[in-house]
């Protein structure tokens, strides 16, 4: 009930946020359109002022008209005559001159480009003066003011904010779901380790009783190996969800040791080959988790060969790293699924959870700061996995 209520509250909060952001966006759009309309009206007033100046007597008071013109100096504009010749300009980036012909060729080109921009941006404002002996017709072209130009991108910024909000929300829900799944798997793993521990203690007691009954020691040794194996599995499960402790180990020895148990309990039709450049190569690892990775890769290789084939384990080194190569002669991995094989839950088997390679990658990359990848694969010829660790 509490979980359902919290989900409902989260849904209401997110829905409310969407409504608020949408209202802000719409309000901004309306404000921008109103501001642009008012800017247009101001420019029309400027055109009327220019027209009125042409109709005034020489002795008339023009202080109001002059004041209005001075206040419009923040708007980039160009005035042309009836022949289309530029006769005046303001805030265009070109120095003021007495006439257009006095400008350099480059400055004239700049003004022409500005005029083309203004023609495409806003509707021009024509004004005229018709006197007894003179008839003047001029047109004012103008560009959006700096403030209007900046506000033009404000709705776009709000849309981007809305998209960012959506992405953050989706990421949040995905993270919450992932965290819940991780907690579930961690709890199951630790509980499994705890449950395995109880019968293990009993099995150890039974082994001692078998010894007292003079049972063949070879049988007891093999049973002990399996019990120890169960103990290792329990330790691995108990470490899921917590940061493991890394210690210095000989990778060559520990890799061979991890494979030996599987070798003795698999089909004799699997040929194991172990090659190494050196007998001693050290790296900082968690022994139980490292063994888990090697065993996962070996088991996958054996499954791929369907219990019959050749398995090659090769250990190489360079100046900084140790490379463990595990190759099989199995069915290979198709190119279209190679990028998915390390994803949790992905499997090509009829049975299985698809967690082996996913856990292996997490152990190698997150805990050991190494690398695990498919080095090569060919259909019906085999696959080579590579595990790379830092060399001490």
C-alpha positions as CSV (number, residue, x, y, z in Angstrom):
1,X,0.0,0.0,0.0
2,X,2.8,2.4,0.9
3,X,4.6,1.7,-2.4
4,X,1.4,2.3,-4.4
5,X,0.8,5.5,-2.6
6,X,4.4,6.7,-3.1
7,X,4.1,5.9,-6.9
8,X,0.8,7.8,-7.1
9,X,2.4,10.8,-5.4
10,X,5.4,10.6,-7.7
11,X,3.1,10.5,-10.7
12,X,1.1,13.5,-9.5
13,X,4.3,15.4,-8.9
14,X,5.6,14.7,-12.3
15,X,2.3,15.4,-14.0
16,X,2.0,18.7,-12.1
17,X,5.6,19.6,-13.1
18,X,4.7,19.0,-16.8
19,X,1.6,21.2,-16.5
20,X,3.6,24.0,-14.9
21,X,6.4,23.9,-17.5
22,X,3.9,23.8,-20.3
23,X,2.0,26.9,-18.9
24,X,5.3,28.7,-18.5
25,X,6.2,27.9,-22.1
26,X,2.8,29.0,-23.4
27,X,2.9,32.2,-21.4
28,X,6.4,33.0,-22.7
29,X,5.1,32.5,-26.3
30,X,2.2,34.8,-25.8
31,X,4.5,37.4,-24.1
32,X,6.9,37.2,-27.0
33,X,4.2,37.7,-29.6
34,X,2.8,40.7,-27.7
35,X,6.3,42.2,-27.3
36,X,7.0,41.8,-31.0
37,X,3.6,43.5,-31.9
38,X,4.5,46.4,-29.6
39,X,7.9,46.7,-31.2
40,X,6.2,46.9,-34.6
41,X,3.9,49.6,-33.3
42,X,6.9,51.6,-32.1
43,X,8.5,51.4,-35.5
44,X,5.2,52.6,-37.1
45,X,5.3,55.5,-34.8
46,X,8.8,56.3,-35.9
47,X,7.7,56.2,-39.5
48,X,4.9,58.7,-38.7
49,X,7.4,60.9,-37.0
50,X,9.6,60.9,-40.1
51,X,6.6,61.7,-42.2
52,X,5.5,64.5,-39.9
53,X,8.9,66.1,-40.1
54,X,8.5,66.4,-43.8
55,X,5.2,68.2,-43.4
56,X,6.4,70.7,-40.8
57,X,7.3,74.4,-41.4
58,X,10.8,75.5,-40.9
59,X,9.9,77.4,-37.8
60,X,7.9,74.6,-36.2
61,X,8.9,73.1,-32.9
62,X,10.4,69.6,-33.6
63,X,11.6,68.8,-30.1
64,X,9.1,65.9,-29.6
65,X,9.9,64.4,-33.0
66,X,13.7,64.7,-32.3
67,X,13.2,63.1,-28.9
68,X,11.3,60.1,-30.4
69,X,14.0,59.6,-33.1
70,X,16.7,59.7,-30.4
71,X,15.0,57.1,-28.3
72,X,14.8,54.7,-31.3
73,X,18.6,54.6,-31.8
74,X,18.7,51.1,-30.2
75,X,16.9,49.6,-33.2
76,X,19.0,48.6,-36.2
77,X,17.4,50.3,-39.3
78,X,18.1,51.3,-42.9
79,X,16.2,54.0,-44.8
80,X,16.0,53.9,-48.6
81,X,14.5,56.4,-51.1
82,X,12.0,55.7,-53.8
83,X,14.8,54.4,-56.1
84,X,15.9,51.8,-53.5
85,X,19.1,53.7,-52.7
86,X,20.3,53.6,-49.1
87,X,20.3,57.2,-47.6
88,X,20.5,56.6,-43.9
89,X,21.3,53.8,-41.4
90,X,21.6,53.1,-37.7
91,X,23.2,50.4,-35.5
92,X,24.2,48.3,-38.4
93,X,27.9,48.0,-37.6
94,X,28.8,50.5,-40.3
95,X,30.1,53.9,-39.4
96,X,27.8,56.9,-40.0
97,X,28.6,58.9,-43.1
98,X,27.0,61.8,-45.0
99,X,26.0,59.5,-47.9
100,X,26.2,55.9,-49.0
101,X,28.8,56.6,-51.8
102,X,31.3,57.8,-49.2
103,X,31.6,54.3,-47.7
104,X,34.1,51.7,-48.7
105,X,33.1,48.8,-51.0
106,X,33.2,46.4,-48.0
107,X,31.0,48.7,-45.9
108,X,28.5,49.1,-48.7
109,X,28.3,45.3,-49.1
110,X,27.7,45.0,-45.3
111,X,24.8,47.4,-45.6
112,X,23.3,45.6,-48.6
113,X,23.4,42.3,-46.7
114,X,21.8,43.9,-43.7
115,X,19.1,45.4,-45.9
116,X,18.3,41.9,-47.3
117,X,18.1,40.5,-43.8
118,X,15.7,43.3,-42.7
119,X,13.5,42.8,-45.7
120,X,13.1,39.1,-44.8
121,X,12.6,39.8,-41.1
122,X,10.0,42.5,-40.7
123,X,7.4,44.3,-42.9
124,X,8.9,47.7,-44.0
125,X,7.3,51.0,-43.0
126,X,6.8,53.4,-45.9
127,X,6.4,57.2,-45.4
128,X,6.2,60.1,-47.8
129,X,6.1,63.9,-48.0
130,X,4.4,65.8,-50.7
131,X,5.1,69.5,-50.8
132,X,4.3,72.3,-53.3
133,X,7.4,71.6,-55.3
134,X,8.8,68.4,-53.8
135,X,7.5,64.8,-53.4
136,X,9.6,62.4,-51.3
137,X,8.9,58.8,-50.7
138,X,11.1,56.7,-48.4
139,X,10.9,53.3,-46.7
140,X,12.2,52.3,-43.3
141,X,13.6,48.7,-43.0
142,X,14.4,47.5,-39.5
143,X,15.8,44.5,-37.7
144,X,14.6,43.1,-34.4
145,X,16.2,44.9,-31.4
146,X,18.8,43.1,-29.4
147,X,16.3,42.4,-26.7
148,X,13.8,40.9,-29.1
149,X,16.5,38.9,-30.8
150,X,17.5,37.4,-27.4
151,X,13.9,36.7,-26.4
152,X,13.3,34.8,-29.7
153,X,15.4,32.0,-28.4
154,X,13.8,31.9,-25.0
155,X,10.9,29.5,-26.0
156,X,13.5,27.2,-27.6
157,X,15.4,27.2,-24.3
158,X,12.2,26.3,-22.4
159,X,11.5,23.4,-24.8
160,X,15.1,22.2,-24.2
161,X,14.5,22.5,-20.4
162,X,11.2,20.5,-20.8
163,X,13.0,17.8,-22.8
164,X,15.8,17.7,-20.2
165,X,13.2,17.4,-17.5
166,X,11.6,14.4,-19.3
167,X,15.0,12.8,-19.7
168,X,15.9,13.3,-16.1
169,X,12.6,11.9,-15.0
170,X,13.0,8.8,-17.2
171,X,16.6,8.4,-15.9
172,X,15.3,8.7,-12.4
173,X,12.6,6.0,-12.8
174,X,15.1,3.7,-14.6
175,X,17.6,4.2,-11.8
176,X,15.0,3.5,-9.1
177,X,13.9,0.4,-10.9
178,X,17.5,-0.7,-11.4
179,X,18.3,-0.1,-7.7
180,X,15.3,-2.1,-6.7
181,X,16.3,-5.0,-8.9
182,X,19.9,-4.8,-7.6
183,X,18.6,-4.9,-4.0
184,X,16.4,-7.9,-4.9
185,X,19.2,-9.9,-6.5
186,X,21.6,-9.0,-3.7
187,X,19.1,-10.1,-1.1
188,X,18.5,-13.4,-3.0
189,X,22.2,-14.0,-3.4
190,X,23.0,-13.4,0.3
191,X,20.0,-15.5,1.4
192,X,21.2,-18.3,-0.9
193,X,24.7,-18.2,0.6
194,X,23.1,-18.4,4.1
195,X,20.9,-21.3,3.1
196,X,23.8,-23.3,1.6
197,X,25.8,-22.8,4.8
198,X,23.5,-24.9,6.9
199,X,23.7,-28.2,5.0
200,X,27.4,-27.6,4.4
201,X,28.1,-27.8,8.1
202,X,26.2,-31.1,8.2
203,X,28.1,-32.5,5.2
204,X,31.4,-31.9,6.9
205,X,30.2,-33.9,9.9
206,X,29.0,-36.7,7.7
207,X,32.5,-36.8,6.0
208,X,34.1,-37.3,9.4
209,X,31.6,-40.2,10.2
210,X,32.5,-41.8,6.8
211,X,36.2,-41.7,7.8
212,X,35.3,-43.5,11.1
213,X,33.5,-46.2,9.1
214,X,36.7,-46.8,7.1
215,X,35.2,-45.9,3.8
216,X,37.6,-45.7,0.8
217,X,39.6,-42.5,1.3
218,X,39.5,-41.7,-2.5
219,X,35.7,-41.4,-2.2
220,X,35.9,-39.1,0.8
221,X,38.5,-36.9,-0.9
222,X,36.2,-36.4,-3.9
223,X,33.3,-35.7,-1.6
224,X,35.4,-33.1,0.2
225,X,36.2,-31.4,-3.1
226,X,32.5,-31.1,-3.9
227,X,31.8,-29.8,-0.4
228,X,34.7,-27.3,-0.7
229,X,33.3,-26.3,-4.0
230,X,29.9,-25.6,-2.5
231,X,31.6,-23.5,0.2
232,X,33.3,-21.4,-2.5
233,X,30.0,-20.9,-4.3
234,X,28.4,-19.8,-1.0
235,X,31.3,-17.3,-0.5
236,X,30.8,-15.9,-4.0
237,X,27.1,-15.3,-3.4
238,X,27.8,-13.7,-0.1
239,X,30.1,-11.1,-1.8
240,X,27.4,-9.9,-4.2
241,X,26.4,-6.3,-3.4
242,X,29.5,-5.5,-1.4
243,X,32.9,-4.3,-2.5
244,X,35.3,-7.3,-2.5
245,X,38.8,-7.2,-1.0
246,X,41.6,-7.6,-3.6
247,X,44.9,-9.4,-2.8
248,X,48.0,-10.3,-4.7
249,X,47.8,-13.7,-6.3
250,X,49.6,-15.6,-9.0
251,X,47.2,-15.5,-12.0
252,X,48.8,-18.5,-13.7
253,X,48.4,-20.8,-10.7
254,X,44.9,-19.5,-9.8
255,X,43.6,-19.9,-13.4
256,X,44.9,-23.4,-13.6
257,X,43.4,-24.2,-10.2
258,X,40.0,-22.8,-11.3
259,X,40.0,-24.9,-14.4
260,X,41.2,-28.2,-12.8
261,X,37.9,-28.8,-10.9
262,X,35.8,-28.4,-14.1
263,X,38.2,-30.5,-16.1
264,X,37.8,-33.5,-13.7
265,X,34.0,-33.2,-13.8
266,X,33.4,-32.8,-17.5
267,X,33.3,-35.1,-20.5
268,X,36.5,-36.7,-21.5
269,X,35.7,-35.7,-25.0
270,X,36.7,-32.1,-24.1
271,X,40.4,-31.7,-24.6
272,X,41.9,-29.0,-22.2
273,X,45.1,-27.2,-23.3
274,X,46.8,-24.8,-21.0
275,X,49.6,-22.5,-22.3
276,X,51.4,-19.7,-20.5
277,X,54.3,-17.5,-21.3
278,X,55.4,-17.3,-17.7
279,X,54.8,-19.4,-14.6
280,X,54.4,-16.5,-12.2
281,X,52.3,-13.4,-13.1
282,X,50.8,-11.4,-10.2
283,X,47.7,-9.2,-10.1
284,X,45.4,-7.9,-7.4
285,X,42.2,-10.0,-7.5
286,X,39.5,-11.4,-5.3
287,X,40.2,-15.1,-5.5
288,X,36.6,-16.4,-5.3
289,X,35.2,-13.8,-7.8
290,X,38.1,-14.3,-10.2
291,X,37.5,-18.1,-10.2
292,X,33.9,-17.4,-10.9
293,X,34.7,-15.5,-14.0
294,X,37.1,-18.2,-15.3
295,X,34.5,-20.9,-14.6
296,X,31.7,-19.0,-16.3
297,X,33.8,-18.6,-19.5
298,X,34.9,-22.2,-19.4
299,X,31.3,-23.4,-18.9
300,X,30.1,-21.3,-21.8
301,X,32.8,-22.7,-24.0
302,X,31.9,-26.3,-23.0
303,X,28.2,-25.6,-23.7
304,X,29.1,-24.1,-27.1
305,X,30.9,-27.2,-28.0
306,X,28.1,-29.4,-26.8
307,X,30.4,-31.5,-24.7
308,X,32.9,-32.3,-27.4
309,X,35.8,-30.3,-28.7
310,X,39.0,-28.5,-27.8
311,X,39.4,-25.8,-25.1
312,X,42.5,-23.7,-25.1
313,X,43.5,-21.5,-22.2
314,X,46.4,-19.2,-22.9
315,X,47.9,-16.6,-20.5
316,X,50.0,-13.7,-22.1
317,X,51.5,-10.6,-20.7
318,X,52.7,-7.2,-21.9
319,X,54.4,-4.3,-20.1
320,X,51.2,-3.4,-18.1
321,X,48.7,-6.2,-18.4
322,X,48.0,-9.9,-18.1
323,X,45.7,-11.4,-20.8
324,X,43.8,-14.6,-20.2
325,X,42.5,-16.0,-23.5
326,X,39.9,-18.8,-23.4
327,X,39.1,-20.3,-26.8
328,X,36.7,-23.1,-27.9
329,X,35.9,-24.9,-31.1
330,X,32.2,-24.4,-30.7
331,X,29.4,-22.9,-32.8
332,X,30.6,-19.3,-32.5
333,X,28.7,-16.1,-31.8
334,X,26.8,-14.3,-34.6
335,X,27.8,-10.7,-35.2
336,X,24.3,-9.4,-34.7
337,X,24.3,-10.5,-31.0
338,X,27.9,-9.9,-29.9
339,X,27.0,-6.5,-28.4
340,X,24.2,-8.1,-26.3
341,X,25.9,-11.2,-24.8
342,X,27.0,-9.2,-21.7
343,X,23.6,-7.8,-21.1
344,X,21.7,-9.1,-18.0
345,X,19.1,-11.7,-18.9
346,X,20.4,-12.3,-22.4
347,X,20.9,-15.9,-23.3
348,X,20.8,-18.2,-26.3
349,X,20.3,-21.3,-24.2
350,X,16.9,-23.0,-23.6
351,X,17.7,-23.1,-19.9
352,X,19.5,-20.4,-17.8
353,X,19.1,-16.9,-16.5
354,X,21.6,-15.2,-18.8
355,X,23.5,-13.7,-15.8
356,X,26.9,-15.5,-16.2
357,X,28.6,-13.1,-18.6
358,X,26.9,-10.1,-17.1
359,X,28.2,-10.9,-13.7
360,X,31.6,-11.7,-15.2
361,X,31.8,-8.3,-16.8
362,X,30.8,-6.6,-13.6
363,X,33.4,-8.6,-11.6
364,X,36.2,-7.8,-14.1
365,X,35.4,-4.2,-15.0
366,X,33.9,-2.7,-11.8
367,X,35.7,-4.7,-9.1
368,X,39.0,-5.4,-10.8
369,X,39.2,-2.4,-13.2
370,X,40.0,-4.8,-16.0
371,X,38.4,-5.6,-19.3
372,X,36.5,-8.6,-20.7
373,X,35.5,-8.9,-24.4
374,X,35.1,-11.2,-27.4
375,X,38.4,-11.2,-29.1
376,X,37.3,-13.2,-32.1
377,X,34.5,-15.5,-33.1
378,X,33.6,-17.4,-36.3
379,X,30.5,-19.4,-36.9
380,X,31.0,-23.2,-36.5
381,X,34.7,-22.6,-35.8
382,X,34.8,-21.2,-32.3
383,X,35.1,-18.2,-30.0
384,X,37.9,-16.6,-28.1
385,X,37.2,-14.5,-24.9
386,X,39.8,-12.3,-23.4
387,X,40.1,-11.2,-19.8
388,X,42.7,-8.4,-19.2
389,X,44.0,-7.5,-15.7
390,X,46.5,-5.0,-14.4
391,X,49.9,-6.7,-13.9
392,X,51.8,-6.0,-10.7
